[in-house]
Each structure stands twice: as structure tokens, then as C-alpha cells.
């Protein structure tokens, strides 16, 4: 979920309301938009606001927050009216971009009062939109320029990696596109988006001056705004047209909120059947109409609100209301409410405006009986037996490493469930047996009083190609005892008591297992089926885990044993 | 009770066994104490009025060296008369003395006493000695009292006079005159247990021996009655005992599970590895959502894809819903949905995938309530507040007429029943798959407000493609935070604590 830094002074000014330093009051207000203060930097007067709703990029700027929150403060009702002037810019799109980064949308905003705080906020918004809504610039990326330095029309074209050179933002020397991908930090970060193509996107003006290399980096000459920039060009490129347009709208609206006047751009797409529409005028602030059924809304809410009451709530939440009928409300969804996909989205905003805490909770009695799996009861009983035998229950991660499962256990590696994108090697696969977890646990407790007796009953994950998820989880049980005279006899005696109390007859047969000492290890069988292993742990394994006392242990497939028992 | 030392108790006990009265000598042999120790103990016990010492004068007979020799070989006159019997009843004196093997110095003594005892007659002219007529036809000359006494004393020397019969006592004077024995008067001590002594011996189990361990042998043989069990220093520190215990967090989850069952919830289970279809697509999470990127979810390396062939209809419905809203009344996400991407195997990121499976299952009951306790995985960097692997408690309520009010009712119930909260508060919340969504805060005295759960009503884009036409409430509980508060744990990593010491010392919460 996005976290945005908000300048308190700016927010209070745009809101026309002050929380007078009372952070609880600010939190109360932010709750209306599913946000809360995470951090307050008192010295700089900046709050970090965490927004839970990932579907509302219109809130990711101080301007957008103020726009919506004024409604909940009853300072402004309904959607704000935004206007855009006739197109003053044309953009021509090269057909080759359809396979690389097909869409572009632009706007020009004149007479903006850019202060340092506004520019900081703008950069912050740009970054949040690029990262989250634009999926790390994969889907959309934003460029902002000094419009006065640019000669229209623009051309959104392609270039060979070595075809064009320009001075990228933050540098003083000219670099080719290939060099930028190699040497510029942004090139290193975002180069992968275009690298697979033989030509790269490039945005040029009428004089062939480079505006930017989308989605990587802007020009140092044109792509920079300061507090002396009066007129701003905003450009968004990307792979999904609606998202590109939404992004452009959001940035343009924030600039209008700062006193600017917006002008449109005409984007001309090439004669190619990929592009259904050849001429698109951007930005587009038109709202959508959505009919809300009062009956439906009341059914969701469990309330009996009238259409009029609902209309009031919708206005508070910043929606427009065209007509109010007996059983329906015709709603105008402003362009920036990109999260609204279904009537139910309107219903939630009604509930928020009405106040969750004004709705009386009701516990519905249902003729449903509770229950757990039959196995669960026996699993809990099995845990109790182990406790009764004096073993301390432990809880370990199921994520571990092949090294722990095999190398340190003196075993050959077999196929297991490995993670393709581990954060750390020690958590790079799911465990296929429990004993390594117990050995690791004992290894962390060498300075703790002996004897140590521990057990874990938990899941192991094994590969099974016949299943939907190609894997199978089973509940296994492992126990270990360690002290200077820990022995096979001791662990066999414990396992025997366990089986006896479970009412299961078991046998033991000789086996060889590299994790255990030869001649001191056995396979446990029930009705002739192997269910586990018990023995004295091989000193080589003890050494690998840095254990200084002998360990005797068993590990059994409890799930199989319980299933057998239940089947009888 | 009188406080006695072990050997004093043993003394009393032995005295009891000897009939309550015994001489010092008896006690020495029975109680295995030295002479001096017996007297010392007796005096101490007398001071405590547990025994009484009786002192009596006593005549002791002591046989001298000559007497011992005669006791061994017989008196000289006896030996002489035996010699006469072997010589046809008559013999010359010197010859008879020689026959009897007597030293010549005993000649006068032997002759004197044989005559005095009237065993023989002597003719001084012939110097011959002859057995008395009254003895001629007897087999042997009868034993006199002096001889009997000497035989008795042989091996019992010295002996008290008063234990002898009257005739033997008379013989004492005879032998004393012959200087074969002497007599002297000594003080004899008898120790007698008093009534108080008997009581004390009984109360203290008459223990005469001090032992540490009460053994089966002591119990079976009844020796425990006379055995003193050593007194312990009960305040001395003891070795720590570490009993087997359940893991505190798992016990807590058991408690949560039991409460949910009581509230009418059934448990759902599933596998740790899940297809993206159930973890994301069925929950209306678009395929390019950041949560599906490598920083948001763990992918399975091999095999990378699972099998969703069993759900063809549902997959087609979900695809249409994502692309254009299908018949749900939604706009949809408007992108090209990939069925291949839906098959991608991941490690379950939340327990909600189990709810999606339940909704699609033929066994779904309406109305019903379900819950799951699921291990979930996210590629987080593990720190004080983040785990890469954690448990989620969540579930659904399915019924035809469910509303937001019922949702708040479920949350309130959880807060009161599971968190034991005093009051609740609701805030707007966000989940991609629910609308409206509600955050639950519970207030508990001493804890303050804690965020205890998130929930919502599943979006129509979730339920309709899965074939469910009734509202479904989806909920999740912040049980980890509740556990941490109750257990006083501040670092979330301690839920999976690797410290045996912590687990051993953790008290019940």
C-alpha cells in the first residue's frame, strides 16, 4: 500500500481547515479515505500518510487528498468542476511503437505557481504513480517539461540504441540510448522494460530536440521544471490506454488545483489496425454516469435509507448526483474516481459518509454447526501425548534451505518444492521433513540446561504430480532428545508409548539411513507400511549442526497413521 | 515431643526390645555401643526421665589359675580316685599318684581331700590306699558340688554369685577355702525404661538408625518403624524441572479454534502451495497487480504451473469478469486475462484462497460459516514487525440475506468473544476482493485499542463467477497481535522463537 509524504501546511491551506496540531483529529479525517498517519516529522511539518486503498491514485497527492477530504468536512459538496482548453499541441505516434509502448497522452498547464513545496509534491506524485499505478513504469510513466522550451508538434517515435544522443537528467554529457541503459542509474533500473526491442521509444519536438527516452529518463535541458517555470507540459506513455489517460488526468488535475489552466493535446495514431482510434484528445475530464439502485444499496447495507439520503451521502463523498428517483439515483462518477467499477463501490462510499459507527451491528443466528476435521482432534491428542512424555513443543518455519534438509543431514538431495524468488537462501524451499528444523533448534540452544527434549507436529510439503498444485502437504511428527546419555532405547521407548496410547500396533525393522548411526536406526511400520524412522543421530550430522551431545530422534507420518486409524 | 538424638533413640529402642530392663553389659552387646557410650547415654536419658538406672552391689566369683587348671583336668582327689579304680581298688600311694598323672606337690592335697570326701581309706603302715567300701560297686564316684561349680565357671569366669543355685553358692565357700577362687563385691547397674521413655520411643517410631532414603526394603521389612529418616533442609534450592509443554502460540491458536467452533464455524484446510487462480484471480486481483510481483509473492520454481482443468467454467467466468465484468454489472479490469498465468504455482499469500475454494466447492452449504488457520508466505525481509511466514485466521459467512450490519455483528462478536474486548470501533478498510470493507478495532482495559481484524462483503466480481448468488462475508482476524499482547511479546519473530529457555519459562497466558 502506498505511503505518501504530505506537507502539513500545504494540506491545511488546500483544505481550508486546520487540525491545530491534534494528530488524532487528523487521523479521524484520514480514516474517511482509509488512511492513517504513520509518521510525523514535526521539525519539517511533514506527515507520512499510509493509504490502504491501492485503487485510488487520486489520493496520492496533497491536492487529491484535500479535494476529497473537503467533502467529509462539509466544506465542499459534490465533484469539483475541471475545465480544459482547446488543443494547443499535436503529437504524432510512430507505428513501430505498437509492439513496444503504444500509447501517449499529453496536456499543457499554463500559469501554474510552482513553489518548492508544490514541485516536491508533484515529483512525489509522479513517483508514486510510476511505481504503483504504473507498475514500476512498466504500464505507465510520466514526464514533466518546461513547455516554453519546446517547439510543437511532438513526435513519439523510435530510435536505434545508438541513433540518438542527449543529455539525460542529472548528467552534463550527451549519451546515446544504449549508453544511458548502461551508465545512467535510471537506465540500469528501468532499462529492462525496453531492452528486448531492436529500437527504443523516443519523444522529440519539431526541432528534433529530445524530450525524453520513455520510460527511462527525461532530457536535462527540457525535462526539468523550477519555481520559474510558468507553463508545464505533462506527458504519459504506456501500454494500457485507459491507465495512461487516467494518469495524465491525475497529474493535470493536481496542477489545476494549484491555479493552473489546462490545455488539451491531440494525439494522432498511425494508420494501423492496432490503433482503433486514430485521433485522441487528452486530457479527458468527462465523468461517467452510473445508476444506483436504492433497493440494492439498502440490501447491501441492511438499512432503509431513502434515495435522497443516499444522494446526500454521495455528494459528501465527492460524487455528482444528476437525478434522484424513488428507487434509483443517477450518479456522476468524476474522472479521477478510477476505482469505481460497480454499484457496490458507490454503496461503500454511502456507508462511509453515513458513518460505520452509526450502523448498528447485528449477530445473525444461523443454523450452522461448527466443527473441525476429524484428524484435527487426533492431531491435538498426539501433541498431548508428546507433552505427557516430557517433550517441549516447538514451532519452526516451514521455509528452509536445501542445505539444511540434505547437506547438513548427510543425505543426497531429492526433488523438493523450491522457491523461485527467495529473499534469503535460508528460506528458499519448503521443508520435506521435520528433523532438520529440530536439529537447528537444538543448535541454537547449546547453552541451555540439559536434558533437552523437544517435538514438533507440523506440515511437510512433498511433490506429487497427480495433484492440482503438484504438491501434497502432510502432518508429520518429529521428536528429539539430547543429553550426555541420550540413546536409541530412550527414543524407542517414547515412540512405543506414543503408539500404544494411540492404540496403534507397530513394528520396527532394520534399515540404513545416512542421518543416523548404522545399526542404531530402524524403520517404524504399521500394518506393514513404513510410517517413519527412529534412531541415534549420526555424529557427522551432530557436527554439522554444532551439537555436542548425542541426539536420539524419531520422525513419523502422523497423518498416515491417523488416516489408517480413522479408516478402521 | 522430647527431641532425641539418633543414638539415644536407638538406645531406647533396644532397651524396649530387651523387655524394658537390661544391664549395661546386655546393652553393650545389643546396641553395638561402647561401655562408656552406654553409660553416658543412660545418664542423659535418665536426666530426661526416660530411663532409670538401678545400682546394686554384687558378689563376683573369679577362678584363679590353679582353679582353672583343675577345672580343665579335674580336682586332684578326683584324678586319684580314678587311678585307684583302674588298679583294682587298691594301690600304693606314690604309685597311685603317679598313675593319676599328678604332680607330687599335689600328693598331700589329693590324699587329704580323698579322705575327707570319704572316697578311700589309707593304711599308713603299708602306705597303701584303698577305695572306700561303699564306692566299690558303683560305676563312678558321683560328682560333688565343688566340681559342678568349677565346671560351670569354666568359660564363664568371672561370674556373679547371685545367679548360682544355693548348693553351688555353698560350694563357693569350699573352693574359696581351697584358694581355687576368690570373691569380690562390685556395683551392678540395671537400666530400666520409664513410662515416658516408652512413649517417646513409640512416637519417634523408635528409630535407632538414621537414613536418607526410604527404601522398599525398609517398608517391606517394617524396619521403617525403627529407622530414623534424615531431616531435610526443605529451604535448600532444588534442580529446575522442565516439563513438556505445548507451544504457547499453538495453544493460543487452539483456543481461537475452539471459540470459532463454538460460534458455529467449520474448519477449512488446504495446501501451502496454491495456484494463482485461487490465490488471486478468483479474488478479483488483476494479473498485473503488484501483489503478484516477485516482491509480493513466492513463486514455485519447479514445477512452475499447476492444474486448473477441473474448474473450466469458473476459470472462463473469472476471465470474462477480469476482462469486461462479465454479467456481474462491473466494468472489469479491462485487460487480456491469461489462463496460463492463472496456473502459476505460488506459496499461499493469504488464507482467503481457501474461502474461494470453499465457495466453488459442491459441498458449500448455505447458510454456513467457515474458518481456516492457514500458514501464509510473503517475501518480506524478516524484522521486528514482519515475518516471511505467518499464520492467518480467516473465513466466511454465507447466507441469503447478509448485510453490512451482519458483517459488523460478526466483527463485534469476534472482538467480544475472542479478544475479550470491552468495546469495538469500525473504520473503512480496503481489500481488493471486498466492498464494503471494514477494519475492526477492539478496546481492552490495559491494552488500549488494537486493530483486531479486517473484513468485508465479497465483491460480486468474486462470488458470481464462482457460482455463488448470495452475499458472502469475508473476515480475517489479527490474532498475532492479540497473542503478542497477551504473551507480552514485542518482537513478532518470537512467535517462532528458537529459544528453548523462553519456551520453558513461558507462563500460561
Interface residues (C-beta under 8 A of the other chain):
Chain A: X1 X31 X32 X33 X34 X52 X53 X54 X55 X132 X135 X138 X139 X240 X242 X299 X300 X301 X302 X303 X341 X342 X343 X344 X345 X347 X348 X351 X352 X356 X357 X359 X360 X361 X362 X363 X364 X366 X367 X368 X369 X370 X371 X372 X373 X376 X380 X383 X384 X386 X387 X388 X389 X390 X391 X392 X393 X394 X395 X396 X397 X398 X399 X415 X417 X418 X419 X420 X421 X422 X423 X427 X430 X440 X441 X444 X445 X448 X449 X452 X453 X454 X459 X461 X465 X467 X468 X469 X470 X471 X472 X473
Chain B: X240 X242 X243 X244 X245 X246 X247 X249 X250 X254 X257 X260 X261 X262 X263 X264 X265 X266 X267 X269 X271 X272 X273 X274 X275 X288 X290 X293 X294 X298 X299 X300 X301 X302 X303 X304 X306 X307 X308 X310 X325 X328 X329 X330 X331 X332 X333 X334 X335 X345 X347 X365 X367 X368 X369 X375 X377 X379 X380 X381 X388 X389 X397 X399 X402 X403 X404 X405 X406 X408 X409 X410 X411 X412 X413 X424 X425 X426 X427 X428 X429 X430 X432 X435 X436 X437 X438 X457 X459 X460 X461 X471 X495 X496 X497 X498 X499 X500 X501 X503 X504
